[in-house]
Amino acid sequence: MQLLLDLHPDQYPLEGFRRKQLLGWVFEQGAGTFGGMTNLPAEQRQQLEAQYLLNPFREIETVRSTDGSVKYLFTLLDGRQMEAVFMPYLDRKTICVSTMVGCPARCAFCATGAMGFGRNLTPGEIVGQVLAVAGGEGIEPREIRNLVFMGMGEAMLNYEHTMAAARTLLHPDALGMSKRRITLSTVGIAKGIRRLAEEDDLGLKLAISLHAPDEDTRRKIIPTGAVNSIAEIMGAARDYQAVTGRRITMEYTMLRGINDHLWQAELLADLLRGLVSHVNLIPMNPWDGSGFESTTESDIQAFYDTLQRRGMDVSVRRSRGKDAGAACGQLALKRPGAAQGDQFGTV
Ligand code: SF4
């Protein structure tokens, strides 16, 4: 049977206003079953039930952080697992979604990378994370206005499915999100960055996880051949900006003694010269066995000051959900302190 959420909203079954009703049930009400779509004729509900699956997940568990963030652990229909993180702020609700089970990029500081690659998620499994999180939080799906493709996986290596998911997120009859509120993060797939620049109808924001300004250090952090060299990435970033005119965010996870030297801050400023960018410094979030430590606060400040002095637009991003294993680089299908199983709830 086909997963309904895998379809583009324009291809949903039923005609005319019945299709609109169906879309309304799925994306506004977050309906869990076809049977509950009470304004559709019983016969149509039965036909839908016979042909389509509505729910991409077999099981959903949650871990709640003291800062309000919630990690969602999804078991897919084939038994594989992946995660999303919900982050409620005072003025907005943000979700970080996964595009893969595991990740082939294998960034050395990232717990997801240590899992290896499982498989790509389908468009419906990506969009389904938003619906499931809204259901779990007791809010309407459209209340989640900000989305980042920064969970498990390298979105550019699951390009088609990620773009299909984005089209559903943006579609006015589906989730109706604003393109300015969706960010796609890549660890450096030059071909994908160039392709994204051509997706005029999408207009997603781009974040590049650079993590180092010199190739030797970057290869220590991202040892696989899955990603491109810094020169190739920067070439693609400049082409992207020439086409779109959009600012690019550069993510920089701060690893003590590895990429936090002041000469690297100077080199980063040289590298980004002429590019309209914003640098996000992210203290590394620890996990058991990572072998890395976060840069100290004073060294982060010195790195920040160096970039600022060089005229860079820079900020330090404090990750949320650390105690729930939900912060950047921590997603690995684990409960924080496995003995504390009572932290987990079931949706
Ligand atoms: S940081 Fe992102 S790209 Fe790197 S291994 Fe983790 S999930 Fe993959």
Residues whose N, C-alpha, C, O or C-beta is under 5 A from the ligand:
A	BS01	SF4	C103 A105 R106 C107 C110 T112 G113 G151 M152 G153 E154 V187
